[in-house]
Every structure is written in structure tokens, then in C-alpha cells.
Amino acid sequence: MRNALAYLAVVAALSAPPALAQFQNRSIGASVGYLDLQRTAGLSWGVPLGIHATTYFDSHIEGTLYALGMLAQEPVSKLYSFGGTMQMGVRYLFMQEFLRPYVGVEGSYLGVFGATGSYSQFVGVGPMAGIDYFINDNLTLGVRAQYNLYILLNAWPQTSFGLTLEVATWY
């Protein structure tokens, strides 16, 4: 009888499904949005599209990483330029439930290949704010607003403001 109970306990432990109550602390997702470049690199607006990832540290703090490609329009010639941006930052989660509002700060790099063959580089920093909504245990939809102040050594500071829609899966 003892052997049967031990055998039953081992079989039950090996065939049990994984626990679902654990907090999933990493995500990867896609972003698409609108960026008002306010004449940064001579551009008026852009449409960023790319991927992002987050990881939860502790005490409501999360790290973020964005890699985005962007088509941007030059206002005078109406030609399109291509840009790429990398953003890394931290954000503070006000709640950790199905609804997750946050604020944070990001450092960013923006490189723009102009339609005329020029290339411009910018390094900036700025605040961000947003909200993520969990559709189920592993999938979120979110919106994020960001402001960047690009600091240049040989020119006046330049700015951009953007809104992105995001979808992410958590693991």
C-alpha cells in the first residue's frame, strides 16, 4: 500500500501542469506609431515601426529597450527619409494588475539617412508615459507617449514627440 501511494505521488508530481500563478517578468512585442519630429534633421513627421522588450527588475521598476525603423517626411521637398532609433530606459509601474499605467525616462539614439544622401545623428533623453492592458495572461495592448530632447554639440537642442501603439507577449 505504501509503495502504491508513493508511486501515485510521483506520477501526480510528474504529470502536473506548470504553475500559472507566477509573475511573468519579460515581454517582447511590436510597436507602430507617429513621431512629430519638429524639424529635427529637417524632418516634419515620421512613422516608427519596430520591436520592443521589457524586463521586470523589482519594486515596480521595469527596464525597456526599443529598436525602431522609421519613414520620415522632409517638409519642403516632400521626399521621404529613413531613420533608425534605439531607446533604452526604465519605467515605474503604478499598478501591477491587468491594467498597468507607468511613467519613465529613456535615453535614445536617432540616425537619419536623408533623401539627398545626408546622414544625421542625434542623442537624446526624455520622459515617457503609458498604459498596458492585459487581454489575457500572456498578451498586452498598450499606448505610450514619449518626448525626446536631442542634445547636439554643434547646434541648438532639437525635440520630438511621439505616440505608439504596442502589442506584447509576456513569458
ABEGO torsion letter per residue (X at the ends): XAAAAAAAAAAAAAABBBBAABBBABBBBBBBBBBBAGGBGGBABBBBBBBBBBBBBBGGBBBBBBBBBBBBBBAAAGBBBBBBBBBBBBBBBABABABBBBBBBBBBBBBBBBAAGBBBBBBBBBBBBBBBBBABAABBBBBBBBBBBBBBAABBBBBBBBBBBBBBBBX
